[in-house]
Amino acid sequence: MPTFADFDRRNYPTVDVAAGYDGWAPTYERTVLDIMDLALLDRLRRPRWAQLRRVADLGCGTGRTGAWLRRQGVRRIDGVDLSAGMLERARERGAHASLTQADVRETGLASGSYDLVIASLIDEHLPDLEPFYTEAARLAAPGGSCVMVSFHPQFIMVTGMPTHYTPDAGEPVAISTHLHLLSEHITAALNAGWALTEITESVVDDTWLAAKPKWTDLRGHPFSVAMVWSRPEPGAQS
């Protein structure tokens, strides 16, 4: 399988996930755009957000996804993140019923308790996807769903761009980045007992170019992808 190192064009100094997001937390909201992820959630036909009683928001960051879920009518959201700095900002936002500092692959949350497990723009920090999908399956109630929003592997391969931020005073810093083909997601999720329900992709278009005019050469390239996974209800026909 190809690795991110095969495509890296920036060669920025790289830090681990917790240190990186602690450093990025003060400026994160200035640099992450809704068209990266929330716009894809708007396009999904499932799950039916307002019917969700309890959601696990893994890699919850500053609470952007949690706030979006609350606007859709979700009743209770429990957030998990590895970065204390990001959790501090999520706490200030107030969208989550609880916030836990933990790894998304071993959250410590209660088994079988969630109608939805959601993660946005975090998979590039995981060396292997199967532990994430296995943990999501443990957390999901029977009939529950998992939504994963990811940077599209084609975008990462074309641009050679790691997840990175620029401190207010300093040079860009990369956060440990891994490349995952869509087939890796599908294999890992199927192995964990999930069934693919829906997939949708975003591409660099006029909306993107209004925000990133230097990306003209990337017009039409996929930027991000959202995958919806489901678990069968007990007694459902296979």
Sequence and secondary structure as in RCSB ss.txt:
>XXXX:A:sequence
MPTFADFDRRNYPTVDVAAGYDGWAPTYERTVLDIMDLALLDRLRRPRWAQLRRVADLGCGTGRTGAWLRRQGVR
RIDGVDLSAGMLERARERGAHASLTQADVRETGLASGSYDLVIASLIDEHLPDLEPFYTEAARLAAPGGSCVMVS
FHPQFIMVTGMPTHYTPDAGEPVAISTHLHLLSEHITAALNAGWALTEITESVVDDTWLAAKPKWTDLRGHPFSV
AMVWSRPEPGAQS
>XXXX:A:secstr
   GGGT  S   EE HHHHHHHHGGGHHHH  GGGTHHHHHH   S GGG SEEEEET TTSHHHHHHHHTT  
EEEEEES HHHHHHHHHHT  SEEEESBTTB    TT EEEEEEES GGG S SHHHHHHHHHHEEEEEEEEEEE
E HHHHHHH   SEE  SSS  EEE      HHHHHHHHHHTT EEEEEEEEE  HHHHHH GGGGGGTT EEEE
EEEEE   TT   
